Amino acid sequence: MGASPSDTRRALLAALAACGTDLETPAWRELARVVDTAARADPAPARLWPPDTTGPYRPEAPPWQDLARELAATALRDTATRDALAAWLRRHAPSAPPPPAPGPVPGTTANAIGGNAVLHGPSVQARDIHGGVHFHPPAEASRSRPPVPRQLPPVTARFMDREADRRALDALRARHPAHAAQVVVVSGLAGVGKTTFVCHWLHEHADSFPDGQLYADLAGPVADGESGPASPTTVLEAFLIALGVSSLPAGTAQRSALWRSLTSGLRLAVLLDNAFTAAQVRPLLPGSPTGITLVTSRNNLTGLRVDGASLHRLEGLPDESAVRLLAVGGGARVAREPAAAQEVVRLCGGLPLTVGLASAQLAIRPHHSVSALADRLSRGQGAVDLLRIDGEAVMRTALDMAYDALPEASARLYRRMGLLPTDRHDLSMLSAVAADDEPPQDAEHVTDIAVHALVEANLLEETGPGTYRFHDLVQPHARRLGEEREEPARREEVLRRFVGWCLSTAASAEHILTPSHRLADHDLPDVLPGESVPPTPLDGPDEALAWLDTHRNGLMGAVRHCARTGRHTHCWRLTDLIWPLFLRLRPTEMWIEAHRLGLEAARRSGSRPGEGRMLTSGAIGLRDAGQYAEAADWYRRALEMATADADVRQQAQALSGLGHIALLTGRLDEARGHFDEALRLRESIGYRRGAALTRRRLGETALTAGDPDTAAAHLRRARADLDALGETYEATRVLALLGHVLVRAGDLEEGTRLLREALPRFRAGSARSEHWEARCLEWLGLAAESRGDPAEAARHYEAARDLLRRLSPADADRLESRLRQR
């Protein structure tokens, strides 16, 4: 703006007249930001704001004259104010500025009339003039303006899905207050497709931002061959030039102020890509509530939440979309090998980058199968090392960069977490692993800070209150660093403490959920001296069962680790301690594997009680899997050991198991004989709980034999004894079974009542069990059918089927068939 202060003042007064006296209009709000910019150089304009607008606009009135004079004077001295005011006048001045004050103007022709008189501008010399004379000044040369910036990177042709993410961004935009500038951080792991997704979304909404789209890669490289994080000063220079500013202030603060002034009121989209920190982003935020700033980062940039930013975390592609991306290069091979394709997608973590690279490998190797690719990806470091661009393992490089930026405590924790054979972590576990580095009273606090940095860097994902997991591609990277950079003795200590934590917390869960299951004289301090690690606190049955469910894979990993490293006592003891997990959640494959390992470990450790326990508990898993012959063999071996050791309680346990297998295979007389003998033995040693459980089995046998009255009698006695003993879980199982028996006997009302009483107990509390919840729902469906209510029956069957899909696919298919036949 090269005019004199008086020209600027007159132009400003004319624009104020055109804006009216409503200070809530966009023009006045934008001028308020210009005043803020001027106030950084001189406080005088701010003292005059806001002007008195209670009466009609009069340009000669002091409030208007004073404000215009001070702004014009400040603009003469301060570049930021000059550019901000010029931009405002370009948008809001009603016409060309008034003519300049009298005085010679370069480029005009002066005509001497006489004496000292001088005329400037157009003139007419004539004797007589008839009619009007009109002067048309030459049109002012149009100010050259830069084109509207459209700087977004081009969109890719192979963009897949992201419909849920698009809707999420649309919702964030719709909910944002109209008066505030909108900032959205899109975060996620390297390779998840943050930039591609945001570019697609912005291109789809281009009509909403007619004043342009600006883009900056904050990761660099930047100008003059410099590399590394781009400085805000450099980015602001590019943005201001794109908006037509020719004279730039030197400092970041001044450029940022000018940037906010220029963008005030603009409908502008700004994409700040690959941001490192909130501090790097903050000076680049525009000043307009009508635009939007999208920031992509591998970090969550939590600091921007203070500035009102929203956060959207981008995850990997849905399986179906990832398989379609794989098929771009794999073609018909992907359709021919759907299971292998799903495995490739899983090994790639569903990330568009890695799935796209896997697709490219299939494209350049047309004779290689999808199964062969899956096999290659399953070895070593997998997709982290195998999938490359121009020879570079891009995922490994990206993860190395993220790791290098971590604080030392977080980097150390990251390495040690990589060593643990688990897919879930909680703060107590991680504090135990890191306890040797900090005083015990500080370990959890320091660990919490270290974990926060990993979450912030998107290397760790919070899956629940205080529970975390690695992304599938991050885990092998963390494991490699742990194996390479931690000393052997340190690795051994980390794993020892992890196993100790598993043992101590599993013991707490067992005590809460199945207190009668614990082996006599087998408390952890006595059996495993020196191995004690503080457990995760568990508050009640729900929390104990949730912990077992959440950490089931880590517990199994600890069992495998102990078996592999010769920690035999740890192996079978941990298998025994997680009995409530097997009993309530019924993970059949894990149940059988753990007990096979535990049985061998008990033998190697020389523990006959451990061996007998693994045989009887493991046989239940084999029985549930339908492997009746092997289950019976395990029970018979347990019976032989117990007889040799004169262990009456264990003899009764083995006999009860053999009776159950006979019942399941239709040998009712044999089943009844085993149960009668088991009941006699249990009563002989005063084992009331065991006797009640045997009566439950006798009730099931009577029901199968078509004698519901006898069945009900056994079950009522069993229920009373279990209630008296405080055995809530077992008593609730008997309650549900009794309800089913009464329905079968024709007492629909009482049977349905008992089933409805049992159902909520299986859903929460000390009797919680999804397996028994599903059985109860199915029995309620049968009761509804018997009452002639097919709609209610269908609802119960559908609910049971949905639970069983994860617990027992065969039973889920059976219920699905029942529903189809209705």
Helices and strands as residue ranges (DSSP letters): H 5-19, H 26-39, H 44-47, H 62-77, H 79-92, E 111-114, E 117-119, H 163-175, E 182-187, H 194-204, G 206-208, E 213-217, G 223-225, H 232-242, H 252-263, E 269-275, H 278-281, G 282-284, E 292-297, G 302-307, E 310-313, H 319-330, H 332-336, H 338-347, H 352-364, H 370-377, H 383-386, H 394-404, H 408-419, E 425-426, H 427-433, G 435-437, H 440-456, E 460-464, E 467-470, H 474-485, H 488-513, G 515-517, H 524-527, H 541-550, H 552-565, H 568-577, H 579-585, H 588-605, H 608-624, H 628-644, H 648-664, H 668-684, H 688-704, H 708-725, H 728-744, H 748-763, G 765-767, H 770-786, H 790-807, H 809-820
